[in-house]
Amino acid sequence: MQVTSIRRATTIVAIVVAVFASSATLAVAKAPPGYDDFADVWPTSVPQAQCRPGDRVETGVQGEVSLSDRKSGRSRRGYNCNIDLVGQLQNEGTGITSASYKQCTYTGTSFPTNLLNRKPAGVNVIDASDPARPRRTAVLNEPAALGGTWESLKVNEARGLLVGTAVGILEGAGYISVYDIATDCAHPRLLNRGAGSRLNMPIPITTHEGDFSPDGRTYWASGVAPGYVSAVDLTDPSRPMVVWSGVTGISAHGMGFTPDGETMYLSNLAGLTMIDVSAIQNRKPRTIVSRLAPHIGQKFWTDGQITQHSIYVTYGGKPHVFSMDEAGSGGAKLFDAARSSNLKLRNVIKLAINLPRNQTRAVASAGGNGPFAYESHYCSVDRPVDPRRMACGWIQSGIRVFDISDPDRFREIGYFNPAAQVGKTFTTLTNSIHAGLANIAAPPIIGAAALGRAILQGQAPLTGIVNDRSRLIGVDMTADWCMSPPQFRGDLLYVTCSDNGFLALRMDPRAGTAR
């Protein structure tokens, strides 16, 4: 009897411990008391994905390609957790971002190394009707495509349009190409054969990045410094015309919009600028708008820099905005946007490698593989209304997928970090932004601010930053750069990574608890 009682008590204790452990794993994400949205650093990472037996899991902390794996060659096999590779088309690698429409993907270009390609240079069109056997069906070689599309290559699904601009290195001007992809996405048809696509007919834009208004009538080109933004009228896509332009601040990066297209969430150096663009959105077709686009509000922070882009979503009918930081391990932030003039931070997605205590480790393991390390970059959601999942290109951390169905309880549910292409160079991967332009600077300088801050605040050690793989120029190719937004296609993800090219990935349906 006594033994039975002890066993029962032990069982009850075990159940209680398990319940509390589970509750802790899925605890509501809360900032510490007194947390300052501007001055403080989010202190926690999302719960780690629970992988399947047989997955090639990470050996370092969450999100890291460990130094030992880089030295031993283990990273050449890649990593996966609840995500499997279905098909791949490497070609010559890809630029920073690519775009997808239905079964087709359009790969970004990297100037000037893309011009070294032995095959026709330009934006590769990939048809993944059979995701296990993706194939190149066309190459777009207008000036905008050849000039390096950087982060400008975007699709508008409502109208079936693809746009790219010529950026060159960091910033460009003048050239834009507009393609019809609704008729046959595998064979885009150039619509503007005059202005914007002929060398002698540039249009007055500066560009680094851009995106469509939700209805597809306007393409917004942003030129980074000095915060110059242009609205290009595409009511008649065969005749793109600049209808508004202006300086919005010190810098202008990516953007997102409310569904009516009247409010823009413009990414800046470290934050968001909310702008009333209703005058441009509601203009008469091909009418030049002389009104200013007034600022509604601004939100700045120091936990992350070079804010990349934003995604407007709703939870239970209430507006929210995701914002991703390209530098400084800021991760992906979620804001309550009930008032665009006063965004309220609600939650943050970070990997363990992004936390202050791991900043020395991050620099040590990624050192020698280019200026970008383990930062978030571009993300996408499976749907804008009550989203369930978000997939992100997390640069050297690969493709990461998160359960975001509960805005207060984010968690990671899978990842895929493709095989490192050690030994290959830009002479083979002519279109890879990693194999090409990254060779200019090997240390992970984009994360320098986060490292410096962690050291000064005593959260990370100063020792261990430099090791026998550290270098100043030339990348060691021990991890790929995945910077493009993965696109949801049912249980598939279509994405590109710089060295590995196009990847069709399948998420294990048993992973996560998507509603």
C-alpha positions in Angstrom: 0.0 0.0 0.0 2.8 2.4 0.9 4.7 1.5 -2.3 1.5 2.2 -4.3 1.1 5.6 -2.6 4.7 6.5 -3.4 4.2 5.5 -7.0 1.1 7.6 -7.3 2.8 10.6 -5.7 5.7 10.2 -8.0 3.4 10.1 -11.0 1.5 13.2 -9.9 4.8 15.1 -9.3 6.0 14.0 -12.8 2.8 15.2 -14.4 3.0 18.5 -12.6 6.6 19.0 -13.6 5.7 18.2 -17.2 2.8 20.6 -17.2 4.9 23.4 -15.8 7.7 22.6 -18.2 5.2 22.8 -21.1 3.8 26.0 -19.8 7.2 27.5 -19.5 8.0 26.6 -23.1 4.8 28.2 -24.4 4.8 31.1 -21.9 3.5 34.4 -23.0 6.4 36.5 -24.3 6.8 39.5 -22.0 9.5 42.1 -21.8 11.0 42.6 -18.4 9.4 45.2 -16.1 10.3 48.7 -17.2 11.4 47.5 -20.7 12.1 50.5 -22.9 11.1 49.9 -26.6 13.7 52.4 -27.7 16.7 51.8 -25.4 16.6 48.1 -24.4 17.4 44.8 -26.1 14.8 42.0 -26.2 16.2 39.4 -23.9 14.7 36.1 -25.0 14.7 33.8 -28.0 11.7 31.8 -29.3 11.4 28.2 -28.2 13.5 25.9 -30.3 11.9 23.6 -32.9 11.5 19.9 -31.9 13.0 18.0 -34.7 12.3 14.6 -36.1 14.6 11.6 -35.6 17.1 11.5 -38.5 17.0 15.3 -39.2 20.5 16.9 -39.7 20.2 19.2 -36.7 22.3 22.2 -35.7 25.2 21.4 -33.4 25.6 24.9 -32.0 23.1 27.2 -30.4 19.8 27.8 -32.2 20.5 29.5 -35.5 24.3 29.0 -35.5 26.5 27.2 -38.0 29.1 26.3 -35.4 32.8 27.0 -35.8 33.6 23.3 -35.4 31.1 22.4 -38.2 32.8 24.9 -40.5 36.2 23.6 -39.7 35.3 19.9 -40.0 33.3 20.4 -43.2 30.0 19.3 -41.5 28.3 22.5 -42.8 28.7 21.2 -46.4 25.9 18.7 -45.7 23.5 21.4 -44.5 20.9 21.2 -41.7 17.2 20.5 -41.6 14.5 20.2 -39.0 11.0 19.3 -40.0 11.7 20.6 -43.5 12.9 18.5 -46.5 14.4 19.4 -49.8 12.0 18.5 -52.7 13.9 20.0 -55.7 16.7 22.4 -56.5 18.0 24.4 -59.4 21.3 26.1 -58.6 22.1 27.6 -61.9 24.6 30.5 -61.2 23.2 31.3 -57.8 21.0 34.3 -57.0 21.0 37.8 -55.8 19.6 39.2 -52.6 15.9 38.7 -53.2 13.8 36.8 -55.6 10.0 36.9 -56.2 7.4 34.1 -56.8 4.1 33.9 -58.6 2.0 30.7 -58.7 4.5 28.0 -59.7 7.1 30.4 -61.0 10.1 32.1 -59.3 12.2 35.0 -60.6 15.7 35.1 -59.3 17.3 38.4 -58.4 20.6 39.5 -60.1 23.9 40.7 -58.7 25.8 43.3 -60.7 28.5 43.3 -62.0 29.5 39.6 -61.4 26.3 38.4 -63.2 27.8 39.7 -66.4 30.5 37.1 -66.2 28.0 34.4 -66.8 28.8 32.1 -69.7 25.1 31.7 -70.4 22.7 34.7 -71.1 22.9 36.9 -68.0 19.7 38.3 -66.4 16.8 37.3 -64.2 16.2 33.5 -64.4 12.6 32.4 -64.7 12.1 29.1 -63.0 9.0 26.9 -63.5 8.4 24.6 -60.6 5.2 23.0 -61.8 7.0 19.8 -60.9 8.7 21.0 -57.7 11.0 18.0 -57.8 12.3 19.0 -61.2 12.3 22.8 -61.4 13.5 24.2 -64.8 14.7 27.4 -66.3 12.2 28.6 -68.9 13.4 32.1 -69.7 16.0 34.8 -68.9 15.0 38.4 -68.6 17.8 40.6 -69.9 16.5 44.2 -70.1 18.7 46.9 -68.6 16.8 46.7 -65.3 17.5 43.0 -65.0 21.1 43.1 -66.1 21.9 46.1 -63.8 21.4 44.1 -60.6 17.9 44.0 -59.1 19.1 44.0 -55.4 15.9 44.2 -53.3 13.6 45.7 -56.0 12.3 42.5 -57.7 8.7 42.2 -56.6 5.4 40.6 -57.8 1.9 42.0 -57.5 -0.5 39.0 -57.4 -3.7 41.1 -57.9 -2.6 42.2 -61.4 -0.1 39.5 -62.3 2.8 42.0 -62.7 6.5 41.6 -62.1 8.8 44.6 -61.6 12.5 45.0 -61.3 14.8 48.0 -61.2 18.5 48.4 -62.0 20.3 49.0 -58.7 23.9 48.1 -59.5 25.7 48.2 -56.1 23.6 49.5 -53.2 21.9 52.3 -55.2 20.8 52.8 -58.8 18.7 55.1 -60.9 16.6 55.4 -64.0 15.7 51.9 -65.2 12.6 49.8 -64.5 11.1 46.9 -66.3 7.4 45.8 -66.0 6.4 42.3 -67.1 3.0 40.6 -67.6 3.2 37.2 -65.7 -0.5 36.6 -65.4 -0.8 35.2 -69.0 2.1 32.8 -68.7 4.3 33.1 -65.6 7.0 30.9 -67.1 7.4 33.3 -70.0 7.1 36.9 -68.8 6.2 39.5 -71.4 7.9 42.9 -71.2 5.2 45.6 -71.2 7.2 48.9 -71.2 9.3 48.8 -74.3 10.0 52.5 -74.1 10.5 54.5 -70.9 12.5 52.7 -68.2 13.6 49.8 -70.4 15.7 51.6 -73.0 19.1 52.9 -72.2 18.3 56.3 -73.8 14.9 56.5 -71.9 15.5 56.4 -68.1 12.8 57.6 -65.7 13.5 59.9 -62.7 13.8 57.4 -59.9 16.5 56.3 -57.5 16.3 52.8 -56.3 17.6 50.2 -53.9 14.4 48.5 -53.1 10.7 48.8 -53.9 7.3 47.3 -53.6 3.8 47.5 -55.0 0.7 49.2 -53.5 -1.8 46.4 -52.7 -3.9 47.1 -55.8 -0.9 47.0 -58.1 -1.5 50.5 -59.6 1.7 52.0 -58.0 5.2 50.7 -57.7 7.2 52.5 -55.0 10.9 52.8 -55.5 13.1 53.6 -52.5 16.7 54.8 -53.0 18.0 54.4 -49.4 20.0 57.7 -49.0 18.8 60.4 -48.5 15.4 58.8 -48.0 14.2 59.5 -51.5 11.0 57.6 -52.5 9.2 57.7 -55.8 5.7 56.6 -56.8 5.6 55.1 -60.3 2.1 55.0 -61.9 1.4 51.6 -63.5 -2.2 52.1 -64.3 -1.0 51.6 -67.8 2.0 49.2 -67.2 3.3 49.8 -70.7 4.0 53.4 -69.8 5.4 53.8 -66.3 5.3 57.4 -65.1 6.6 59.0 -61.9 3.6 60.7 -60.3 5.2 61.7 -56.9 8.6 61.7 -55.3 10.0 63.1 -52.1 12.5 62.9 -49.3 11.0 60.9 -46.4 13.9 61.1 -43.9 17.5 60.2 -43.6 17.0 56.8 -45.3 14.3 54.8 -47.0 14.4 51.0 -47.2 11.6 48.5 -47.6 7.9 49.1 -47.0 4.5 47.6 -46.2 1.0 49.0 -46.6 -2.5 48.9 -45.1 -4.8 46.9 -47.3 -6.4 50.1 -48.7 -2.9 51.3 -49.7 -3.4 54.6 -47.9 -0.8 54.2 -45.1 2.8 53.2 -45.8 5.1 51.6 -43.1 8.5 52.7 -44.4 11.6 51.1 -42.9 14.4 53.5 -42.0 17.8 53.2 -40.3 16.4 51.7 -37.1 12.6 51.9 -37.1 9.5 52.7 -39.0 8.1 55.9 -40.5 4.3 55.9 -41.0 3.3 58.0 -44.0 -0.1 59.1 -45.3 0.0 58.2 -49.0 -3.7 58.4 -49.6 -3.3 61.3 -52.1 -1.1 59.1 -54.2 -3.2 56.0 -53.8 -6.5 57.8 -54.6 -5.2 60.0 -57.5 -6.9 60.0 -60.8 -5.1 57.7 -63.2 -1.7 59.1 -64.4 -2.2 62.3 -62.4 0.9 63.9 -60.9 0.4 64.5 -57.2 1.9 67.7 -55.8 0.6 67.2 -52.3 3.1 66.2 -49.6 2.9 62.8 -48.1 2.7 63.7 -44.4 4.2 61.6 -41.6 1.6 60.1 -39.4 4.1 58.9 -36.8 7.6 57.3 -36.2 8.9 54.5 -34.2 12.6 54.1 -33.5 14.6 51.5 -31.6 18.2 50.6 -30.9 17.7 46.8 -30.7 18.6 46.2 -34.4 19.5 48.5 -37.2 18.9 48.9 -41.0 15.2 48.0 -40.7 14.4 45.9 -43.8 10.7 45.7 -44.5 7.3 45.3 -42.9 4.2 43.1 -43.2 0.7 44.2 -42.3 -1.5 41.5 -40.7 -4.5 41.4 -38.5 -5.2 39.3 -35.4 -8.8 39.0 -34.5 -9.5 41.9 -36.7 -7.0 44.2 -35.0 -4.1 45.6 -37.1 -0.6 44.6 -36.4 2.7 45.1 -38.3 5.8 42.8 -38.4 9.1 44.6 -38.9 12.4 42.9 -39.7 15.9 44.2 -38.9 18.7 43.5 -41.3 21.5 44.3 -38.8 22.3 44.2 -35.2 20.4 41.0 -34.3 17.2 42.9 -33.8 15.1 40.0 -35.2 11.4 40.3 -36.3 9.3 42.6 -34.2 5.5 42.6 -33.9 3.7 45.9 -33.2 0.1 46.6 -32.3 -0.9 49.1 -35.0 -4.3 50.1 -33.7 -2.9 53.6 -33.9 -0.4 54.1 -36.7 0.8 57.2 -35.0 1.8 55.2 -31.9 2.9 51.6 -32.5 3.1 49.4 -29.5 5.7 46.6 -29.3 4.0 43.3 -28.6 6.4 40.5 -29.3 9.8 39.7 -30.9 11.2 36.7 -32.8 14.9 36.1 -32.1 17.0 33.0 -32.4 19.4 32.1 -29.5 22.4 33.2 -31.7 20.9 36.7 -31.7 20.9 37.2 -28.0 23.5 39.5 -26.4 25.3 36.7 -24.5 26.0 34.9 -27.8 27.3 37.9 -29.8 31.0 36.9 -29.4 30.1 33.4 -30.5 28.2 34.7 -33.5 31.1 36.8 -34.7 33.6 34.0 -34.0 31.7 31.3 -36.0 30.6 33.6 -38.9 33.9 35.4 -39.2 35.4 35.0 -42.6 32.1 34.5 -44.4 31.1 38.0 -45.3 29.5 41.1 -43.7 26.2 39.4 -42.9 26.0 36.7 -40.3 22.9 35.6 -38.4 20.5 38.5 -39.1 16.9 38.3 -40.1 16.2 39.7 -43.6 13.0 39.0 -45.5 9.9 37.2 -44.2 6.5 36.2 -45.5 3.3 35.0 -43.8 1.0 32.3 -45.0 -2.0 34.7 -44.9 -2.5 38.3 -43.8 -5.6 37.7 -41.7 -5.0 35.7 -38.5 -1.7 34.4 -39.9 -0.5 31.0 -38.7 3.1 30.7 -40.0 5.9 33.0 -40.9 8.9 31.9 -43.0 12.1 34.0 -43.1 15.4 34.1 -44.8 17.7 34.5 -41.7 20.9 34.8 -43.8 23.6 32.4 -42.4 20.9 30.7 -40.2 19.1 29.6 -43.4 15.3 29.4 -43.8 13.4 29.5 -40.4 9.7 28.8 -40.0 7.7 30.0 -37.0 4.3 29.4 -35.5 2.8 32.9 -35.1 -0.8 31.9 -34.7 -0.8 33.3 -31.1 0.8 36.7 -31.2 2.0 36.3 -27.6 3.4 32.9 -28.0 5.7 32.6 -31.0 7.8 29.5 -31.5 10.1 28.0 -34.1 8.7 24.9 -35.8 11.4 24.1 -38.5 14.4 25.2 -40.4 16.4 24.4 -43.5 20.0 25.6 -43.9 21.3 24.4 -47.3 24.6 22.8 -47.9 27.6 25.2 -47.8 29.2 25.6 -51.3 32.8 25.5 -50.1 35.3 25.7 -52.9 33.0 27.5 -55.3 33.7 31.1 -56.3 32.0 33.9 -58.2 33.5 32.5 -61.4 31.0 29.7 -61.1 28.3 31.3 -59.0 28.4 34.5 -61.1 25.0 35.7 -59.8 25.5 34.9 -56.1 25.6 38.1 -54.0 27.5 36.0 -51.4 30.2 34.5 -53.7 30.6 37.8 -55.5 30.3 41.1 -53.7 30.7 39.6 -50.2 34.4 39.0 -51.0 35.0 42.8 -50.4 34.7 42.3 -46.6 34.9 39.0 -44.8 34.2 40.0 -41.1 30.5 40.2 -40.1 30.5 43.9 -39.8 26.7 44.3 -40.2 26.4 42.9 -36.6 29.1 45.1 -35.1 26.8 47.4 -33.2 25.1 44.4 -31.4 28.5 42.9 -30.5 29.9 46.2 -29.2 26.9 46.9 -27.1 26.9 43.4 -25.6 30.6 43.7 -24.7 30.2 47.2 -23.2 27.3 46.1 -21.1 29.2 43.0 -19.8 26.8 40.5 -21.5 29.4 39.0 -23.9 33.1 38.4 -23.5 35.7 40.3 -25.5 37.9 37.2 -25.9 37.3 34.6 -28.6 36.2 36.9 -31.4 39.2 36.3 -33.6 40.3 32.7 -34.5 42.2 30.9 -37.2 39.3 31.3 -39.7 39.0 35.0 -39.3 40.0 37.1 -42.4 39.6 40.6 -43.7 38.8 39.9 -47.4 37.5 36.9 -49.3 34.6 34.6 -48.0 35.2 31.0 -46.9 31.8 29.8 -48.2 31.2 27.8 -45.0 27.5 28.8 -44.9 25.1 30.1 -47.6 23.3 33.4 -47.4 19.5 33.0 -47.4 18.1 36.5 -47.7 15.0 36.1 -49.9 11.4 35.7 -48.6 10.2 32.1 -48.7 6.8 31.9 -50.4 4.1 29.6 -49.1 2.6 27.2 -51.7 0.5 24.9 -49.6 2.9 22.6 -47.7 5.7 23.8 -50.0 8.0 26.8 -49.7 9.6 28.3 -52.8 12.8 30.3 -51.9 16.2 31.1 -53.2 19.6 31.3 -51.3 22.6 33.0 -52.8 24.8 30.1 -53.5 22.3 27.2 -53.7 19.9 28.9 -56.1 16.2 27.9 -56.2 14.9 25.5 -53.5 11.5 23.8 -53.3 11.1 22.8 -49.7 8.3 20.8 -48.0 7.3 21.4 -44.4 6.4 18.3 -42.4 2.6 18.6 -41.8 3.1 17.2 -38.3 5.3 20.1 -37.3 3.7 22.9 -35.3 0.1 23.5 -34.5 -1.1 25.6 -37.4 -4.9 26.2 -37.0 
